[in-house]
Amino acid sequence: MTNSLAISPQERAYLAQEDLESFWYSRLQKKDPVARIGYAIWVKDVDDLKHAITTGDPVYWNQRGFAYWELMARSTVVNLAVGLQKGGFRGTVGETRQQIKRVGLRVADWHAQYVHNDYQDQIGQVPGLLSLKQMADYHHRAFQEFNIPPSYYGGTWFGSIPETIQFETYGHLYCHDCDSSEGYQGVRP
């Protein structure tokens, strides 16, 4: 992991430019765990994703190859599309893609805010490295803005099962290297 997981001025510029591919690629270079899926969703050329995985640290990629991470990205996009419909969004395929991008931008904005808060509040063991709970909370916040039910976030599919059990059971599938949630007080107002 690099020295700092802080959101850089360049990453803030990428967000302002709505350049999700560059934002998540930059986070990927810092070995930010959620960047694996973020980059896989927003990369424009799958060969770039293949290259990032095959030349990257196998431990960071959880010893899983391109097919695994591409499947994770595709299933995330499908979940978002279905979640938008469940929340009342009706649009063409093109309009749905645009709405998914708007959701993606809000997720990235919330991610940046939570990384900032992680440093400020000294949460967990590694500054800027988020826990499964922090990631679930900011995804839920972004989803709420689009009326997407929280269960459409892949980390908390089963609303009737407590999140802690879900995280313990299958959190390693997408974040084997997340931080602890020690000191995390939950969603800020």
C-alpha positions in Angstrom: 0.0 0.0 0.0 1.2 3.5 -0.7 2.0 6.0 2.0 -1.2 7.9 1.7 -4.7 6.9 0.8 -5.9 10.5 1.1 -7.9 11.9 -1.8 -5.5 13.9 -3.9 -6.2 17.3 -5.6 -5.9 15.4 -8.9 -8.5 12.9 -7.8 -10.8 15.8 -6.8 -10.3 17.2 -10.3 -11.3 13.9 -11.8 -14.5 13.9 -9.8 -15.2 17.5 -10.9 -14.7 16.4 -14.5 -16.9 13.4 -13.9 -14.0 11.2 -15.0 -14.8 8.0 -13.1 -12.3 5.9 -15.0 -9.3 8.2 -14.1 -10.6 8.6 -10.5 -10.8 4.9 -9.8 -7.5 4.2 -11.7 -5.8 6.7 -9.4 -7.3 5.0 -6.4 -6.3 1.6 -7.8 -2.7 2.8 -7.9 -3.0 3.5 -4.1 -4.4 0.0 -3.6 -7.7 1.3 -2.3 -9.8 -1.9 -2.0 -13.0 -0.6 -3.5 -11.1 0.7 -6.6 -10.9 -2.8 -7.9 -14.6 -2.8 -8.6 -14.9 0.9 -9.3 -12.2 0.7 -12.0 -13.6 -2.5 -13.4 -17.0 -0.8 -13.8 -15.8 2.5 -15.4 -12.8 1.4 -17.5 -13.5 2.0 -21.1 -11.2 -0.7 -22.5 -11.3 -4.1 -20.9 -7.7 -4.7 -22.0 -6.7 -1.9 -19.6 -8.4 -3.8 -16.8 -6.7 -7.1 -17.8 -3.4 -5.2 -17.8 -4.0 -3.7 -14.4 -4.8 -7.2 -13.0 -2.0 -9.2 -14.7 0.7 -6.6 -13.9 -0.7 -5.8 -10.4 0.0 -7.3 -7.0 -1.8 -10.7 -6.9 -2.4 -10.2 -3.2 -4.2 -6.9 -3.8 -6.3 -8.7 -6.5 -7.0 -11.5 -4.0 -5.4 -14.0 -6.3 -8.3 -13.6 -8.7 -8.0 -12.9 -12.3 -9.7 -10.8 -14.9 -12.9 -13.0 -15.3 -13.7 -12.7 -11.6 -13.3 -8.9 -11.4 -15.2 -8.4 -14.7 -18.0 -10.5 -13.4 -18.1 -8.5 -10.2 -18.3 -5.3 -12.3 -21.0 -6.6 -14.6 -23.1 -7.9 -11.7 -22.8 -4.5 -10.0 -24.1 -2.7 -13.1 -27.0 -5.2 -13.4 -27.8 -4.7 -9.7 -27.8 -0.9 -10.2 -30.1 -1.1 -13.3 -32.6 -3.3 -11.4 -32.3 -1.2 -8.3 -33.1 1.9 -10.2 -36.2 0.2 -11.7 -37.2 -1.0 -8.2 -36.9 2.6 -7.0 -39.2 3.8 -9.8 -36.8 4.9 -12.5 -38.0 4.2 -16.0 -35.9 5.0 -19.0 -34.4 3.7 -22.2 -31.2 1.7 -22.1 -29.2 4.9 -22.8 -31.1 6.8 -20.1 -30.4 4.0 -17.7 -26.7 4.1 -18.5 -26.7 7.8 -17.8 -28.5 7.3 -14.5 -26.0 4.6 -13.5 -23.2 7.1 -14.2 -25.0 9.6 -12.0 -25.2 7.0 -9.3 -21.5 6.1 -9.9 -20.5 9.8 -9.5 -22.4 10.1 -6.2 -20.8 6.8 -4.9 -17.3 8.2 -5.9 -18.1 11.6 -4.2 -19.2 9.8 -1.0 -16.2 7.6 -1.2 -13.9 10.7 -1.2 -15.8 12.1 1.7 -15.6 8.9 3.8 -11.8 8.7 3.1 -11.5 12.3 4.3 -13.6 11.4 7.4 -11.5 8.3 8.0 -8.4 10.5 8.3 -10.1 13.2 10.4 -11.8 10.8 12.8 -8.9 8.3 13.0 -11.1 5.3 12.2 -9.7 1.8 12.1 -6.0 0.8 11.8 -4.9 2.5 8.5 -5.8 6.1 7.7 -7.9 6.3 4.6 -8.5 2.6 4.3 -12.3 2.0 4.8 -14.1 -0.8 6.5 -16.8 -2.9 5.0 -19.3 -1.0 7.2 -18.1 2.4 6.0 -18.3 1.3 2.4 -21.8 -0.1 2.9 -22.9 3.2 4.6 -21.8 5.5 1.8 -23.2 3.2 -0.9 -26.5 3.3 1.0 -26.4 7.1 1.2 -25.7 7.4 -2.6 -28.4 4.8 -3.4 -30.9 6.6 -1.2 -30.5 9.7 -3.4 -31.8 7.7 -6.3 -34.4 5.8 -4.4 -32.5 2.5 -4.8 -33.2 0.1 -2.0 -30.1 -0.5 0.2 -30.2 -4.3 -0.5 -29.1 -3.6 -4.1 -25.6 -2.8 -2.8 -23.7 -6.1 -3.2 -22.3 -6.0 0.3 -25.7 -6.0 2.0 -28.0 -8.0 -0.2 -29.9 -9.6 2.7 -31.8 -7.0 4.6 -33.1 -9.4 7.2 -29.6 -10.6 8.1 -27.5 -8.2 10.2 -24.7 -6.5 8.2 -22.0 -7.8 10.5 -22.9 -11.4 9.6 -23.1 -10.6 5.9 -19.6 -8.9 6.1 -18.1 -11.9 7.9 -19.7 -14.4 5.6 -18.9 -13.0 2.2 -17.1 -9.6 2.6 -13.9 -11.2 1.6 -15.3 -11.8 -1.9 -14.9 -8.1 -2.7 -12.8 -6.7 0.1 -10.3 -9.1 1.7 -8.1 -6.2 2.7 -10.5 -3.6 4.2 -9.8 -1.9 7.5 -11.6 -2.6 10.7 -14.5 -0.3 11.7 -12.9 0.4 15.1 -13.9 3.9 16.2 -16.5 4.2 13.4 -19.7 5.9 14.8 -21.8 5.4 11.7 -23.3 7.9 9.3 -22.7 11.5 10.0 -25.7 13.9 9.5 
